C-alpha cells in the first residue's frame, strides 16, 4: 500500500437513464437519478482512485457512506462523481466525495473503504455462504 497517498483522486460518470431512477430502484416514485445510484457512482469513483495503485491481489470494499443528495437530475443528463483520498489509517481509507450533473452539484459527503485481500475475502464469503446452507 505504499502508493496510496492522501490526495489521490478517482472519477466515475454515467448517463442518467430510466434504469437508474428512483422509480426503478424503488427508492421513490420520481423519474430522477436515484440516491442509491448516486451513492454507487461515488463509491465507484473512490474505488477507481485506488484500483491501479494497490498491489496485485488486493482491492477495496465500501464500509461507510455519509452523503447528502442536494439536487435532482432528470433522465438524459450525465452524472459524474469525484472522490479524493483524505486520510489513511492502516487499511481504512477515507474519502471526500462529490457528484455533479450537467448543471450543478448534486451530492457531497464522505465515504470509507477498507483494503482487503481478494482471495481471503472470497474464501470468507464462501465459508459464510456454506454456514447458511447447513
C-alpha contacts under 8 A as a table, 3 or more apart, distances in Angstrom:
res1	aa1	res2	aa2	distance
1	X	4	X	5.57
1	X	53	X	7.53
1	X	54	X	5.79
1	X	55	X	6.75
2	X	5	X	7.63
3	X	53	X	5.61
3	X	54	X	7.04
4	X	8	X	7.33
4	X	50	X	7.17
4	X	53	X	6.47
4	X	54	X	7.31
5	X	8	X	6.10
5	X	85	X	7.42
5	X	88	X	7.75
6	X	84	X	7.79
6	X	85	X	5.16
6	X	86	X	5.15
6	X	87	X	5.89
6	X	88	X	7.19
7	X	84	X	5.79
7	X	85	X	5.24
7	X	86	X	6.14
8	X	49	X	6.15
8	X	50	X	7.87
8	X	84	X	5.78
8	X	85	X	5.48
9	X	46	X	7.54
9	X	49	X	5.07
9	X	82	X	6.99
9	X	83	X	5.60
9	X	84	X	4.53
9	X	85	X	6.50
10	X	45	X	4.76
10	X	46	X	5.58
10	X	47	X	7.22
10	X	48	X	4.95
10	X	49	X	3.77
10	X	50	X	7.55
10	X	82	X	5.78
10	X	83	X	5.26
10	X	84	X	6.64
11	X	44	X	7.54
11	X	45	X	4.28
11	X	46	X	7.28
11	X	48	X	6.52
11	X	49	X	7.20
11	X	80	X	7.20
11	X	81	X	5.55
11	X	82	X	4.50
11	X	83	X	6.36
12	X	41	X	6.18
12	X	42	X	7.28
12	X	44	X	6.21
12	X	45	X	4.80
12	X	48	X	7.56
12	X	80	X	5.58
12	X	81	X	5.25
12	X	82	X	6.68
13	X	41	X	6.89
13	X	78	X	7.09
13	X	79	X	5.54
13	X	80	X	3.99
13	X	81	X	6.19
14	X	41	X	7.92
14	X	78	X	5.80
14	X	79	X	5.47
14	X	80	X	6.43
15	X	75	X	7.84
15	X	76	X	6.48
15	X	77	X	6.02
15	X	78	X	4.44
15	X	79	X	6.14
16	X	19	X	7.84
16	X	20	X	6.30
16	X	21	X	7.39
16	X	32	X	7.95
16	X	33	X	6.18
16	X	73	X	7.64
16	X	74	X	6.97
16	X	75	X	4.88
16	X	76	X	5.47
16	X	77	X	5.60
16	X	78	X	5.82
16	X	79	X	6.64
17	X	20	X	5.70
17	X	21	X	6.79
17	X	33	X	7.89
17	X	75	X	5.03
17	X	76	X	6.23
18	X	21	X	5.39
18	X	24	X	6.76
18	X	31	X	6.87
18	X	75	X	6.50
19	X	24	X	5.92
19	X	25	X	7.69
20	X	24	X	6.40
20	X	25	X	6.61
20	X	33	X	5.93
20	X	34	X	6.05
20	X	37	X	5.95
21	X	24	X	5.27
21	X	25	X	6.23
21	X	30	X	7.18
21	X	31	X	5.24
21	X	32	X	4.93
21	X	33	X	4.44
21	X	34	X	4.64
21	X	37	X	7.61
21	X	75	X	7.69
22	X	25	X	5.07
22	X	26	X	5.89
22	X	27	X	4.98
22	X	28	X	4.87
22	X	29	X	6.15
22	X	30	X	5.74
22	X	31	X	6.10
22	X	32	X	6.00
22	X	33	X	6.07
22	X	34	X	4.03
22	X	35	X	7.05
23	X	26	X	5.30
23	X	27	X	6.47
23	X	28	X	5.28
23	X	29	X	4.45
23	X	30	X	5.28
23	X	31	X	5.66
23	X	32	X	7.74
23	X	34	X	7.75
24	X	27	X	7.76
24	X	31	X	7.89
25	X	28	X	7.62
25	X	34	X	6.87
25	X	36	X	7.65
26	X	29	X	7.30
27	X	34	X	6.91
27	X	35	X	7.63
27	X	36	X	7.70
28	X	34	X	7.87
31	X	74	X	6.87
31	X	75	X	7.03
32	X	72	X	6.08
32	X	73	X	5.35
32	X	74	X	4.72
32	X	75	X	6.18
33	X	37	X	6.78
33	X	38	X	7.08
33	X	72	X	6.58
33	X	73	X	5.30
33	X	74	X	6.36
33	X	75	X	7.08
34	X	37	X	5.08
34	X	38	X	6.31
35	X	38	X	5.01
35	X	39	X	6.17
35	X	69	X	6.42
36	X	39	X	5.03
36	X	40	X	6.15
37	X	40	X	5.01
37	X	41	X	6.21
38	X	41	X	5.02
38	X	42	X	6.28
38	X	69	X	7.96
38	X	99	X	7.43
38	X	107	X	7.67
39	X	42	X	5.02
39	X	43	X	6.12
39	X	65	X	7.81
39	X	67	X	7.65
40	X	43	X	5.00
40	X	44	X	6.05
41	X	44	X	5.05
41	X	45	X	6.29
41	X	80	X	7.25
41	X	81	X	6.08
42	X	45	X	5.08
42	X	46	X	6.43
42	X	81	X	5.30
42	X	82	X	6.67
42	X	83	X	6.73
42	X	97	X	6.14
42	X	98	X	7.03
42	X	99	X	7.01
43	X	46	X	5.13
43	X	47	X	6.15
43	X	62	X	7.05
43	X	111	X	7.25
44	X	47	X	4.92
44	X	48	X	6.01
45	X	48	X	5.01
45	X	49	X	6.34
45	X	81	X	6.06
45	X	82	X	5.62
45	X	83	X	5.44
46	X	49	X	5.09
46	X	50	X	6.86
46	X	82	X	7.46
46	X	83	X	5.00
46	X	84	X	7.16
46	X	85	X	7.74
46	X	95	X	6.98
46	X	97	X	7.77
46	X	111	X	7.89
47	X	50	X	5.47
47	X	51	X	6.00
47	X	60	X	6.63
47	X	61	X	7.94
48	X	51	X	5.32
48	X	52	X	7.49
49	X	52	X	7.42
49	X	83	X	7.12
49	X	84	X	7.51
49	X	85	X	7.74
50	X	53	X	5.46
50	X	54	X	6.22
50	X	59	X	7.85
50	X	60	X	7.59
51	X	54	X	5.95
51	X	59	X	6.61
51	X	60	X	7.83
54	X	58	X	6.15
54	X	59	X	6.83
55	X	58	X	5.82
57	X	117	X	5.89
57	X	118	X	5.50
57	X	119	X	7.14
58	X	115	X	6.74
58	X	116	X	5.61
58	X	117	X	4.56
58	X	118	X	5.41
59	X	115	X	5.68
59	X	116	X	5.57
59	X	117	X	6.55
59	X	118	X	6.34
60	X	113	X	5.93
60	X	114	X	5.24
60	X	115	X	4.39
60	X	116	X	5.80
61	X	113	X	5.32
61	X	114	X	5.36
61	X	115	X	6.64
61	X	116	X	7.22
62	X	65	X	7.82
62	X	111	X	7.51
62	X	112	X	6.09
62	X	113	X	4.29
62	X	114	X	6.40
63	X	111	X	7.87
63	X	112	X	5.75
63	X	113	X	5.43
63	X	114	X	6.72
64	X	111	X	5.64
64	X	112	X	5.01
64	X	113	X	7.03
65	X	109	X	7.78
65	X	110	X	6.09
65	X	111	X	4.59
65	X	112	X	6.56
66	X	109	X	5.58
66	X	110	X	5.26
66	X	111	X	6.30
67	X	107	X	6.82
67	X	108	X	5.49
67	X	109	X	4.06
67	X	110	X	6.16
67	X	111	X	7.95
68	X	107	X	5.47
68	X	108	X	5.57
68	X	109	X	6.20
69	X	72	X	7.91
69	X	106	X	5.91
69	X	107	X	4.53
69	X	108	X	7.02
70	X	105	X	7.20
70	X	106	X	4.75
70	X	107	X	5.10
70	X	108	X	7.66
71	X	104	X	7.86
71	X	105	X	7.20
71	X	106	X	4.60
71	X	107	X	7.16
72	X	106	X	6.80
73	X	77	X	6.83
73	X	79	X	7.90
73	X	101	X	6.55
73	X	106	X	7.59
74	X	77	X	6.16
77	X	101	X	6.52
77	X	102	X	6.17
78	X	101	X	5.46
78	X	102	X	5.90
79	X	99	X	6.94
79	X	100	X	5.68
79	X	101	X	4.40
79	X	102	X	7.00
80	X	99	X	5.49
80	X	100	X	5.46
80	X	101	X	6.38
81	X	97	X	7.06
81	X	98	X	5.57
81	X	99	X	4.13
81	X	100	X	6.47
82	X	97	X	5.70
82	X	98	X	5.43
82	X	99	X	6.37
83	X	95	X	5.97
83	X	96	X	5.64
83	X	97	X	4.43
83	X	98	X	6.63
84	X	95	X	5.25
84	X	96	X	5.36
84	X	97	X	6.58
85	X	88	X	7.79
85	X	93	X	6.94
85	X	94	X	5.81
85	X	95	X	4.45
85	X	96	X	6.68
86	X	93	X	7.86
86	X	94	X	5.65
86	X	95	X	5.38
86	X	96	X	6.69
87	X	93	X	6.10
87	X	94	X	5.09
87	X	95	X	7.18
88	X	91	X	7.12
88	X	92	X	5.93
88	X	93	X	4.83
88	X	94	X	6.34
89	X	92	X	5.09
89	X	93	X	6.49
90	X	93	X	7.91
91	X	114	X	5.55
91	X	115	X	5.06
91	X	116	X	7.78
92	X	112	X	6.93
92	X	113	X	5.95
92	X	114	X	4.64
92	X	115	X	6.57
93	X	112	X	5.55
93	X	113	X	5.12
93	X	114	X	6.02
93	X	115	X	7.70
94	X	110	X	7.29
94	X	111	X	6.08
94	X	112	X	4.65
94	X	113	X	6.64
95	X	110	X	5.57
95	X	111	X	5.13
95	X	112	X	6.11
96	X	108	X	7.66
96	X	109	X	5.95
96	X	110	X	4.61
96	X	111	X	6.45
97	X	108	X	5.55
97	X	109	X	5.33
97	X	110	X	5.52
97	X	111	X	6.76
98	X	105	X	7.49
98	X	106	X	7.75
98	X	107	X	5.45
98	X	108	X	4.22
98	X	109	X	6.52
99	X	105	X	5.88
99	X	106	X	5.48
99	X	107	X	4.86
99	X	108	X	6.31
100	X	103	X	7.38
100	X	104	X	5.53
100	X	105	X	4.13
100	X	106	X	4.93
100	X	107	X	6.80
101	X	104	X	5.64
101	X	105	X	6.47
101	X	106	X	6.49
105	X	108	X	7.98
116	X	120	X	7.79
116	X	121	X	6.62
117	X	120	X	5.45
117	X	121	X	5.97
118	X	121	X	5.16
118	X	122	X	6.09
119	X	122	X	5.20
119	X	123	X	6.19
120	X	123	X	5.06
120	X	124	X	6.19
121	X	124	X	5.18
121	X	125	X	6.25
122	X	125	X	5.09
122	X	126	X	6.14
123	X	126	X	5.01
123	X	127	X	6.07
124	X	127	X	5.05
124	X	128	X	6.10
125	X	128	X	5.10
125	X	129	X	6.15
126	X	129	X	5.06
126	X	130	X	6.33
127	X	130	X	5.24
127	X	131	X	6.50
128	X	131	X	5.18
128	X	132	X	6.86
129	X	132	X	5.47
129	X	133	X	6.78
130	X	133	X	5.16
130	X	134	X	6.64
131	X	134	X	5.68
